[in-house]
Amino acid sequence: MRLLIKNGRVIDPATGVDDTLDILIDRGKIEKIKPKIEDDSAKTVDASRMVVAPGFIDMHVHLRQPGQEDKETIKTGSLAAAKGGFTSVACMPNTVPVNDSCSVTEYILSEAKRNAVVNVLPIAAITRGLAGKEITDMVDLHDAGAIAFSDDGHPIENSLVMRRALEYSRLIDTTIIDHCEDRNLSAGGIMHEGVYSLKLGIKAIPGSAEEIMVARDIILAKETNAKIHIAHISVKGAVELLKYAKQQGIKITAEVTPHHLFLTDASMESFDTNLKVNPPIRSEQDVEALIDAVKEGWIDVIATDHAPHTVDEKDVELDQAPFGINGLETAVSLFLDKLVNKNILPLEKFIAMISTNPAKILGLDNKGKITPGADADLTILRLNQDIVIDTGRFLSKSRNSPFNGWKLKGTPVMTIVAGKIVYP
């Protein structure tokens, strides 16, 4: 199918383009980008007064399939992603069974081919069963389609195992993604350790639990000259370590989530289980440090850590509820409203963090850019459209979002994957 997108403000950080242009798509690829294109054989989309960006990539989601289909499926997660403006999602390995074998990786890709409306990119486990002891067959998993490796919410506390994983990752030129947490410090914690945890009498997780592991990973990444990506960075001390490592030329990148940028531990006074995440929502000082790091370019990527749970799982006491926030359908509007439209973060930089940079980190050479021959994955935005987040209208199977009812300005209005309109 040929598709012609006309009159949009095309922003492509990869090439530095920011201009009103037409884009012609043919057979899933971008064919032409010019000020004026006429093609009577193509379906036309008028993108006047809209922004056309390279398709957004969420490199940290939980699609729950196989094994936890009551929370989410590859199909429903992909529908939620498309509504949220994402053309590609990288799914974490904490499925049942764990994605630590080629058969699970191949199942995810097969199921995605049948039922997903966006690109689904499996992230395989670093260690078998996420147990942190025995490294998986990383080369075989990579050949089967795994684009990166992570034990997700199970930090690899054995430094020798992490060093070996980093060494193996160099053989296949892939990235290790680490959840940085010293579980001896965080054990049993529910929220950030600070004034509010003391006030509320809730067992807490200190910022040092994250900082110690980030420091360890920096040392090992330098020693092995391997690529490491810090998942959902959340504390000021970790940001300072990240800056140091980047200044030393160490191959380190990091992501931040909307909930760590736009919520503080003060909100835990509500005892809302939808606020319970790991790492926890941090202090106002940490949030300020994260926003500064985003503005200054120290943090590379925006990711959602989309973690769907059933209503029954979250409808319990705070200490019994699972960690996790549903994020795919809210993230883009939160960033547009809170940062872009308030002139805190330039639009081009936002697009780089949610498209161009994830594509580079994950080695997706034909994504994250708008150039002839690239994959025709595009996200179209309307910056001035008012919306109200309504979890009751989510396409995800889950509703566990603390942002329900928030009034925001700016939203994705069309998502195109391989030249096909998949939302609306």
Secondary structure, 3 states (H helix, E strand, C coil): CEEEEEEEEEEECCCCEEEEEEEEEECCEEEEEECCCCCCCCEEEECCCCEEEECEEEEEECCCCCCCCCCCCHHHHHHHHHHCCEEEEEECCCCCCCCCCHHHHHHHHHHHHHHCCCEEEEEECCEHHHCCCCECCHHHHHHHCCCEEECCCCCCCCHHHHHHHHHHHHHCCCCEEECCCCHHHHCCCCEECCHHHHHHCCCEECCHHHHHHHHHHHHHHHHHCCCEEECCCCCHHHHHHHHHHHHCCCCEEEEECHHHHHCCHHHHHHCCHHHCCCCCCCCHHHHHHHHHHHHHCCCCEECCCECCCCHHHHCCCCCCCCCCECCCCCHHHHHHHHHHCCCCCCHHHHHHHHHHHHHHHHCCCCCCCCCCCCECCEEEEEEEEEEECCHHHCCCCCCCCCCCCCEEEEEEEEEEECCEEEEC
